[in-house]
Structures are given as C-alpha cells and as structure tokens.
Amino acid sequence: MTTNFDEKRLATYAHKFTRLKQGGTAYGKAPHKPVFLLTVIELIEKQLITENKIGVMPELVATFKENFALLVKTPHKDDFTQPFFYLQSEKFWLLHPKATFIIDAHIRSVQTLSDRLDFASFTDDLYGLLTQVTPRLHLKNLLLDTYFADTKAEFLHIKNAGRSYLHDLETYLLNEKEVPYRLLQPIDDEETRFVRGGLFKKLVPKVYDFTCAISGMKVIAVDGSSLVEACHIIPISISGDDKVTNGIALCPNLHTAFDKGMISVDERLRVVVSPSLADNVSSPYNLTRFHGQPLRLPFGEMHYPKMESFRWHLNTKFRP
C-alpha cells in the first residue's frame, strides 16, 4: 500500500476529529463518537475491517464496549448504536440501509440496526487515510489526546499487552479456558447477547472446518462465506449456553430438521432420524439415508459437543 498521502486532507480531518459534535449530558460531553472512531481505527489496524463497508459485526460492538470501559470514567452508558447513528452529523460517516428500509432516526437496538443496515462507510478520502499507517496513527493520537488525555496511557498499556475482551470471550466460547472472561456488562445486556450470538455463529462453523457435521457438505464462496450454519443443540433461550460445545455445524436443511426434531444424535454420537417422517426414500435428498451415520466431530476434544445436550435434544425435541 502506498505511503503517500495528502497532507492538506489529513489536516482537514485532524481539524474535524478534534472538534466532534458531542451532546451535553449530566456527566459532561458525551464520549461516544471519539470512542467509536478509535474502535473502527483499531479494527482497521487489525485488518478486521478491510473495505469501506462497515457492518454491525460482533467484533466492532465488543471492541467498542471494551474501549469505552477503558477510556471513559464517567457514568455514561456504552450505547454502541448512539455514535453509529449520530456520527453522520460530522459529514464523513454515511449509513447505507438495506432495500425497503430508511434509517432516519436513532435505532436503540443493536440487533434491529444490524437487520436494517446494509453497511456504513467513511468518505473515500478519509478511509484512504485510515488505511495508511502514518495518517491513521496521527488521527488516533489526536483523538486520545483531545478526549481521553487522562486515560490514554493506561489504555495504550493494556492494548499493547495484547489482551482484549474480544479475545477472552472467544477463548471462553471455544471452551479453551474454564476461567471467567472479563465481562463488561451483565449477561442480559442486549449488546453483549448480540456479540456472543454473533461469535457463536462464526466460531461453530470454524471449528468444524466449515463442514456439515452430518452431510459432510463444505461449500465456501469466493468472499469467504459458507453455507454451513451454527446450530444450537439446546436453544439459547433455554440453556443460556452459547459455547461451541452447545453447537454443531449443519447445512441449512439439516439445521431446520434438527430444530424441528426430525433428526437427533444418540449416545453413540450417531444420527437418528424420526420414524414419523413421511420421507421419500427414493429421493437423493431424503433424511433417512443419514440414519445411523456417525457424527463428524470438530478438531480438538475441547470443542466436542456435550453429550448431555444431545440427551436433552433426543428426549425433548426429537419426534420418536
């Protein structure tokens, strides 16, 4: 990537970044916009954002929550959706809703915002600056010095140490450490649920090598997306368990069949197909062909699905 950049353009955005419009509150000026900008810059640095199409992804929400906790010492609430919407007033942040939707007011639910938004973007010239090391570092330091001078040193110390809420949470959900991760919010916080649910959907297919645990199907598009889905064995609404050990990777039709109790997994980790199905056995797509087939397990025993979860599914959801 080129190291040349327009210094006048950088000076323009440096001016804008140090004069962000911040709403007044009982605790002082709202810190959400600078925290949000620092978060996006961090994800660009880590190459978790690689194009100027920024969605409401769990990594963005989780990193925002962590950065807010590290930088803000006033009682402000770390409302992610607030800066995501109101940053538009700075004229360098744009929202692109999905077809049939209009986003003309602050949406307070992160899930609803995700459902209605196609992507957000910076102006092209600003995004170009943020993809280059020197201007990105300059703008990052300006934000820290202008809005968080008192917490900058501690923030950078923790960030440079390489630990993060996102990493700790991923490790926890992967069942790789039986230690509590650093919760920033109560478990019933909507943004925390969004982050955990989003990571579950990404991590389960990953540990199964994006392969359906029953059919063996593996289809990955050129953009990296996969047809295989993360399926809870016991629904999250019942178990509250979103570790990968309460999940299996299934293709969409088998995911639906599992959720409806048409198929299950027995004590020997073999597929069981409901005898009550009116299945066309001559069809190459019939479910009965999977009956008695061993389940394909993920790599690493710590990622194996819990046997007690399959027992619950077999006894509660399966149609005998």
CORNORHU-V189827 format. One record per backbone hydrogen bond with DSSP energy under -1.0 kcal/mol. NH is the residue of the N-H (numbers start at 1). CO is the residue of the C=O. If there is no record, write none. Layout:
<<NH;CO> <NH;CO>>
This chain:
<<10;6> <11;7> <12;8> <13;9> <14;10> <15;11> <16;12> <17;13> <18;14> <19;16> <28;25> <30;23> <35;31> <36;32> <37;33> <38;34> <39;35> <40;36> <41;37> <42;38> <43;39> <44;40> <45;41> <46;42> <47;44> <48;43> <49;43> <53;51> <54;120> <57;55> <61;57> <62;58> <63;59> <64;60> <65;61> <66;62> <67;63> <68;64> <69;65> <70;66> <71;67> <72;68> <79;77> <84;80> <85;81> <86;82> <87;83> <88;85> <89;86> <90;87> <91;88> <94;121> <96;119> <98;116> <101;98> <113;109> <114;110> <115;111> <116;112> <117;113> <118;96> <119;96> <120;54> <121;94> <123;92> <127;123> <128;124> <129;125> <130;126> <131;127> <132;129> <136;132> <137;133> <138;134> <139;135> <140;136> <141;137> <142;138> <143;139> <144;140> <145;141> <146;142> <147;143> <148;144> <152;148> <155;151> <156;152> <157;153> <158;154> <159;155> <160;156> <162;159> <168;164> <169;165> <170;166> <171;167> <172;168> <173;169> <174;170> <175;172> <176;171> <183;181> <189;186> <193;189> <194;190> <195;191> <196;192> <197;193> <198;194> <199;195> <200;196> <201;197> <202;198> <203;199> <204;200> <206;202> <207;203> <208;204> <209;206> <210;205> <211;208> <212;217> <213;249> <216;212> <221;225> <224;221> <227;219> <229;250> <231;248> <233;246> <238;235> <239;235> <240;236> <244;173> <246;243> <247;244> <248;231> <250;229> <255;251> <256;252> <257;253> <258;254> <259;255> <260;256> <261;258> <262;257> <264;272> <266;270> <269;266> <271;293> <272;264> <274;262> <277;274> <279;277> <281;279> <283;280> <286;283> <290;287> <291;288> <292;271> <293;290> <295;269> <296;213> <299;207> <303;300> <304;301> <306;245> <310;306> <311;307> <312;308> <313;309> <314;310> <315;311> <316;312> <317;313> <318;313> <319;261>>
